[in-house]
Amino acid sequence: MLVELGLVEQRYKAVLEVLEGAASVTDVARRYGVGRQTVHKWLRRYATSGLAGLVDKSSKPDTCPHQMPPHIEAKVLEMRRLHPQWGVGCINPTQRTPSPWLPRFTGL
């Protein structure tokens, strides 16, 4: 009977092969179709987090440093809803303080 292994199980099997000395990192990488760096990453994650470390992780950043604060975003969206023809040149001057999130385009 042929049993298909899940992603985490495949990674676990690869990690065990390296840790038990049954195969080198290069051999395991070649057999699983990944780079040596990926196998080393799996080894590090397994060492720190166990099986949970072998689960795919999101590449999405935790924060976005240039994202505008929610209260300003809500205000801009409300202005856009009330005045769909307005662009950044009309919306930015209506702010009480100049906003770094709404640049002025003077060369257009």
Sequence and secondary structure as in RCSB ss.txt:
>XXXX:A:sequence
MLVELGLVEQRYKAVLEVLEGAASVTDVARRYGVGRQTVHKWLRRYATSGLAGLVDKSSKPDTCPHQMPPHIEAK
VLEMRRLHPQWGVGCINPTQRTPSPWLPRFTGL
>XXXX:A:secstr
      HHHHHHHHHHHHHTTSS HHHHHHHHT  HHHHHHHHHHHHHHGGGGGS    S S  TT   HHHHHH
HHHHHHH TT  HHHHGGGSSS  TTS      
